[in-house]
Amino acid sequence: MTEQTMAAGFAASFADYACDRGAKRHALLADSGLTEDDLSDQDNRIPIAAYQAMIGAAIRQTGDTALLLRHTLETRLETMSVVGQIVHTSASLRHSLEQLNRYLHLMGDVELPPGVDRFGLQHNADGLWIVDHLVLPPDMSFWSEVSFARFISEFRRSSSDATFEIGMQVTYPPPPHVDEYPELFRVPVQFNATRNALQIDPVWDSPDTEFEPGNEYAFGIFTRHADEMLAKLPADTSIRAQIEAQILPKIHEGSISMDKIAHDIAMSRQTLYRRLKDEGVTFAEIHDDLRQRMAMEYLGGQKVTVNETAYLLGFSEASSFVRAFKRWTGLSPTAYLNQAA
């Protein structure tokens, strides 16, 4: 079982947005298991579970259940992923959807039935619809919410004088922030529907409706870069990578059970032990190495104290962290900070 990953640009942008609205950055990183280094490049791959943990932490801190939706409506896709650049240099709506489906995995891993694209255009008796074919469990409904919000956001910004969205159908029930839907989406929304679909003005699928011409050169540059990234995308299937992906969001909890991690990656403890032995590493070594790397990241950024770092890494006492740090580096955390300064 391979951990699903996504582009770090989305988490980096969301973290900035959440902090502007009162969230504490160090707490977001702690709850997600991410580091500043993880977020330094928008093309870095991070666990989707870590991003979800960050979203949950930000909502708890701000009390705003619509925080992710607001972020989506108020930000630009091209600042988070090269896919945004590709979409905005496409020739038409159909062309942009083709590119979106083609490069979908650069933004995040999704599981679709064989031969099915995530987004499709459908002409029905009641109009033109963008249909999202991704089937999600009820507790993941926010992904459908923000996918349509992203379409609306991009078209509102690039074609502010034209009508794009007309209505929405969603399979999920009304969310806690349903009272804000009229202001945020500005269209009628049917909840508990049989599909997730966004109704748009039919003019957008007319042969006469093209996006801004003259973008062929830029489109070629962006797609070549995206193709190179796509070729490098296959996930690291080593057992160490899978374990690290599971530990990172939980590292602040301190003691992490090997049995629990084995269950989370659908293995027995005995199988996990054998796989680790084959790779020449132990569970404790992986946990310890992650703590060391994150300690260097936190202290290197000089944004958190020694005591805060100890807490973020799950040490029950600062003294235990100091001993571990001396074992890792030969220096105390204070000496390390003085040396860095």
Secondary structure, DSSP 8 states (H G I E B T S, - for coil): ----EEEHHHHHHHHHHHHHTT--HHHHHHHHT--TTTTSSTT-EEEHHHHHHHHHHHHHHH--TTHHHHHHHHS-GGGT-HHHHHHHTSSSHHHHHHHHHHTHHHHB-----TT--SEEEEEETTEEEEEE-----GGGTHHHHHHHHHHHHHHHHH-TTS--EEEEE-SS---TTGGGHHHHT-S-EE-S-SSEEEEE-GGGGSTT----SS-HHHHHHHHHHHHHHHHT------HHHHHHHHHGGGGGGS---HHHHHHHTT--HHHHHHHHHHTT--HHHHHHHHHHHHHHHHHHTT-S-HHHHHHHTT-SSHHHHHHHHHHHHSS-HHHHHHHH-
